[in-house]
Amino acid sequence: MFIIKDEDVELLINDLLEIHGYDFTNYSKASLKRRISNLFITDRFPSFAEFRYKVRTDNDYLLRFVEQVTVNVTEMFRDPLFYKTLREEVIPNLAARPIIRIWHAGCSTGEEVYSMAILLKEANLLHKSLLYATDINPSVLEKMRKGIFPLSQMKQYSENYHTSGGTSSLSDYYTAQYEWAIFNKSLGEKIVISTHNLVSDSSFNEFQLIVCRNVLIYFDKDLQNKVFRLFDQSLETLGYLALGSKETIKFSSITAHYRQLGNKEKIWRKV
């Protein structure tokens, strides 16, 4: 059986940057190699040369490649205590703003963006909010644009929602149709969806809250620092930066300007 080598991964990374503009240069090499190897085996390529040629020349396959090597594991109200902290300590402090801008960076298929929209709705703030949902992967954004998620996942999502402090019923926010949950259009109307590459694209607005969860663990330290500087440029003073449970801004170049919330959730305020 053919085994993808480190030099093969480097060739693909160079192709992606030079031909297609996707910069995976500073992604964790071990994670990339594992995902590329899985795709190579799953799609049954007879040789690495044919695999590489497909990625270089076939735009449809390129989208599949990007979808498989970027990480798209997400759920609604993931880590409920994190959302409880947003509900109780962060969102009330945004209420006085004339408009609330929130950036979900690396949002995948959007379950966490819809979770945020529900939090804002329950705080009576959704009407003056805009949620910017960005990802490098256009195919996951297309799924999010529809606002349709598998009905089979709603039981778990409902448990997450109630643990996060939700007092209503999650089913109030969607209509069940066959095996799908179709979320209310009033939530989706406040979501602005766009492709954005954290590695190469620049800041595009000023935000009161930036959420980027379980993306940076796949970047090396230099790339993490680059992204933290981007977030710092994009966040207003007294705004909040929220990361995943295994991520931190400690030891980064921006840490001196931020104070972590007291309950140890991975949420920092810019001071």
FENKA-V913211 format. One record per residue. N is the residue number from 1. RES is the residue in three letters. PHI is phi as a letter, one per 40 degrees, with the letter a starting at -180 (NA if undefined). OMEGA is omega in radians with two decimals (none if undefined). D_CENTER is the distance of its C-alpha to the mean C-alpha in Angstrom with 2 decimals. Layout:
# FENKA-V913211
N/RES/PHI/OMEGA/D_CENTER
N/RES/PHI/OMEGA/D_CENTER
This chain:
# FENKA-V913211
1/MET/NA/3.14/34.52
2/PHE/c/3.12/32.79
3/ILE/b/3.09/30.41
4/ILE/c/-3.13/27.77
5/LYS/b/-3.13/28.87
6/ASP/d/-3.12/27.18
7/GLU/c/3.05/28.93
8/ASP/c/3.11/27.61
9/VAL/c/3.13/24.00
10/GLU/c/3.11/25.07
11/LEU/c/3.14/26.66
12/LEU/c/3.12/23.61
13/ILE/c/3.12/21.44
14/ASN/c/3.11/24.23
15/ASP/d/-3.09/24.52
16/LEU/c/-3.13/20.89
17/LEU/c/-3.02/21.22
18/GLU/c/-3.04/24.78
19/ILE/c/-2.97/24.73
20/HIS/b/3.10/21.29
21/GLY/g/3.05/19.68
22/TYR/c/-3.08/16.71
23/ASP/b/3.08/16.92
24/PHE/b/-2.98/16.25
25/THR/d/-3.05/19.19
26/ASN/b/2.99/17.78
27/TYR/c/3.07/15.44
28/SER/d/-3.05/17.01
29/LYS/c/-3.12/19.97
30/ALA/c/3.14/20.57
31/SER/c/3.13/17.19
32/LEU/c/-3.10/17.52
33/LYS/c/-3.13/21.13
34/ARG/c/-3.11/20.55
35/ARG/c/3.10/18.12
36/ILE/c/3.12/20.42
37/SER/c/3.12/23.40
38/ASN/c/-3.14/22.13
39/LEU/c/3.12/21.59
40/PHE/d/-3.13/24.99
41/ILE/c/-3.10/26.70
42/THR/c/-3.08/25.10
43/ASP/c/2.94/26.10
44/ARG/f/3.06/29.51
45/PHE/c/-3.14/30.10
46/PRO/c/-3.13/33.66
47/SER/a/3.10/32.93
48/PHE/c/-3.14/30.33
49/ALA/d/3.13/32.01
50/GLU/c/3.07/31.31
51/PHE/c/-3.13/27.68
52/ARG/c/3.14/27.30
53/TYR/c/-3.14/29.30
54/LYS/c/3.14/27.10
55/VAL/c/-3.10/23.91
56/ARG/c/-2.89/25.95
57/THR/b/-3.03/27.62
58/ASP/b/-3.06/25.89
59/ASN/c/3.09/23.04
60/ASP/c/3.12/22.35
61/TYR/c/3.08/22.15
62/LEU/d/3.13/19.96
63/LEU/c/3.08/17.22
64/ARG/c/-3.14/17.83
65/PHE/d/-3.11/17.78
66/VAL/c/-3.13/14.41
67/GLU/c/-3.08/12.95
68/GLN/c/-3.07/14.78
69/VAL/c/2.98/14.22
70/THR/c/-2.96/10.44
71/VAL/c/-3.05/8.91
72/ASN/b/3.09/7.96
73/VAL/c/-3.09/9.20
74/THR/a/3.05/8.30
75/GLU/a/3.13/10.91
76/MET/c/3.13/12.19
77/PHE/f/3.11/13.23
78/ARG/c/-3.01/12.06
79/ASP/f/-2.99/14.33
80/PRO/d/-3.14/16.60
81/LEU/c/3.02/18.25
82/PHE/c/3.14/15.15
83/TYR/c/3.07/15.19
84/LYS/c/3.09/18.95
85/THR/c/3.06/18.73
86/LEU/d/-3.08/16.63
87/ARG/c/-2.99/19.25
88/GLU/c/-2.99/22.22
89/GLU/b/-3.05/21.66
90/VAL/b/-3.04/19.04
91/ILE/d/3.09/19.31
92/PRO/d/3.13/23.15
93/ASN/c/3.08/23.12
94/LEU/c/-2.96/21.34
95/ALA/c/-3.07/23.95
96/ALA/c/-3.13/26.48
97/ARG/c/3.08/24.36
98/PRO/c/3.03/25.69
99/ILE/a/-3.10/22.22
100/ILE/b/3.11/18.88
101/ARG/b/-3.14/15.97
102/ILE/b/3.13/12.47
103/TRP/b/2.96/9.53
104/HIS/c/-3.08/5.93
105/ALA/c/-3.04/4.81
106/GLY/g/-2.93/2.68
107/CYS/c/-3.11/2.58
108/SER/f/-3.05/4.92
109/THR/c/2.87/8.13
110/GLY/g/-3.14/7.61
111/GLU/d/-3.12/9.46
112/GLU/c/3.09/8.05
113/VAL/c/3.08/8.72
114/TYR/c/3.06/12.10
115/SER/c/3.12/12.66
116/MET/c/3.13/12.55
117/ALA/c/3.12/14.84
118/ILE/c/3.08/17.15
119/LEU/d/-3.12/17.42
120/LEU/c/3.10/18.39
121/LYS/c/-3.10/20.75
122/GLU/c/3.05/22.46
123/ALA/c/-3.10/22.94
124/ASN/f/-3.14/24.45
125/LEU/b/-3.06/22.12
126/LEU/c/-3.08/20.08
127/HIS/c/-3.14/22.92
128/LYS/b/-3.12/22.35
129/SER/b/2.96/18.56
130/LEU/b/3.14/16.14
131/LEU/b/-3.14/12.40
132/TYR/c/-3.08/10.86
133/ALA/b/-3.09/7.84
134/THR/b/3.08/7.16
135/ASP/a/3.08/6.41
136/ILE/c/-2.94/9.31
137/ASN/b/-3.07/10.24
138/PRO/c/-3.08/12.43
139/SER/c/3.09/13.39
140/VAL/c/3.09/10.25
141/LEU/c/3.12/10.28
142/GLU/c/3.08/13.91
143/LYS/c/-3.12/13.45
144/MET/c/-3.10/11.48
145/ARG/d/-3.11/14.24
146/LYS/c/-3.13/16.79
147/GLY/g/-3.10/15.59
148/ILE/b/-3.11/17.23
149/PHE/b/-3.10/16.30
150/PRO/c/3.13/18.80
151/LEU/c/-3.11/21.46
152/SER/c/-3.11/21.96
153/GLN/c/-3.01/18.79
154/MET/c/3.12/19.93
155/LYS/c/3.11/22.31
156/GLN/c/-3.13/19.73
157/TYR/c/3.11/17.45
158/SER/c/3.08/20.67
159/GLU/c/3.09/21.54
160/ASN/d/-3.10/18.24
161/TYR/d/-3.11/18.84
162/HIS/c/3.09/22.40
163/THR/c/3.14/21.72
164/SER/c/3.13/19.38
165/GLY/h/3.12/22.47
166/GLY/c/-3.07/22.30
167/THR/b/3.13/25.90
168/SER/c/3.01/25.81
169/SER/b/-3.13/25.02
170/LEU/d/-3.12/21.64
171/SER/c/3.05/23.81
172/ASP/c/-3.03/24.84
173/TYR/b/3.12/21.59
174/TYR/a/3.05/21.90
175/THR/b/3.12/24.77
176/ALA/c/3.11/25.43
177/GLN/a/-3.04/26.62
178/TYR/f/-3.09/27.67
179/GLU/c/-3.05/24.81
180/TRP/b/2.98/22.07
181/ALA/b/-3.10/20.82
182/ILE/b/-3.03/20.69
183/PHE/c/-3.04/19.04
184/ASN/d/-3.12/21.14
185/LYS/c/-3.13/20.99
186/SER/c/3.07/21.39
187/LEU/c/-3.09/17.78
188/GLY/c/-3.12/16.45
189/GLU/c/-3.14/18.87
190/LYS/c/-3.11/17.05
191/ILE/b/3.10/13.72
192/VAL/b/-2.99/13.73
193/ILE/b/-3.13/11.80
194/SER/a/2.98/11.96
195/THR/c/3.09/11.27
196/HIS/a/3.14/10.68
197/ASN/b/-3.12/11.24
198/LEU/d/-3.08/10.51
199/VAL/c/-2.95/13.65
200/SER/b/-3.09/16.07
201/ASP/c/-3.03/15.24
202/SER/c/3.09/16.52
203/SER/c/-3.07/15.96
204/PHE/b/3.10/16.51
205/ASN/a/3.04/17.22
206/GLU/b/-2.99/17.95
207/PHE/b/3.02/15.85
208/GLN/c/3.13/16.96
209/LEU/a/3.03/13.66
210/ILE/b/3.13/10.49
211/VAL/b/3.10/7.65
212/CYS/a/-2.96/5.55
213/ARG/b/3.04/6.07
214/ASN/g/3.00/7.44
215/VAL/b/-3.01/6.56
216/LEU/c/3.11/9.82
217/ILE/c/3.13/12.02
218/TYR/c/3.13/12.26
219/PHE/b/3.03/13.60
220/ASP/c/-2.99/17.22
221/LYS/c/-3.12/18.57
222/ASP/c/-3.13/19.47
223/LEU/c/3.05/16.11
224/GLN/d/-3.14/14.55
225/ASN/c/3.11/17.33
226/LYS/c/-3.13/16.76
227/VAL/c/3.10/13.18
228/PHE/c/3.10/14.62
229/ARG/c/3.07/17.36
230/LEU/c/3.12/15.18
231/PHE/c/-3.14/13.57
232/ASP/c/3.10/17.18
233/GLN/c/-3.01/18.51
234/SER/c/-3.02/16.12
235/LEU/b/3.12/16.83
236/GLU/c/3.07/20.20
237/THR/d/-3.04/22.62
238/LEU/g/3.02/22.21
239/GLY/c/-3.03/18.56
240/TYR/b/3.04/16.02
241/LEU/b/-3.08/13.24
242/ALA/b/-3.10/11.28
243/LEU/b/3.10/10.00
244/GLY/c/-2.99/10.01
245/SER/c/-3.13/13.57
246/LYS/b/-3.08/14.51
247/GLU/b/-3.10/13.36
248/THR/a/3.01/15.76
249/ILE/c/3.09/17.01
250/LYS/d/3.14/20.51
251/PHE/g/3.07/22.51
252/SER/c/-3.08/20.33
253/SER/c/-3.09/22.08
254/ILE/b/-2.94/20.72
255/THR/d/-3.08/21.51
256/ALA/c/-3.07/24.88
257/HIS/c/-3.02/23.52
258/TYR/b/3.08/21.40
259/ARG/b/-3.13/22.56
260/GLN/c/3.09/20.73
261/LEU/c/-2.94/21.33
262/GLY/c/-3.05/24.29
263/ASN/c/3.03/22.98
264/LYS/g/2.91/20.97
265/GLU/c/-3.05/17.53
266/LYS/c/3.13/15.09
267/ILE/b/-3.14/15.40
268/TRP/b/3.06/17.51
269/ARG/b/3.13/19.54
270/LYS/c/-3.04/20.66
271/VAL/b/none/24.47
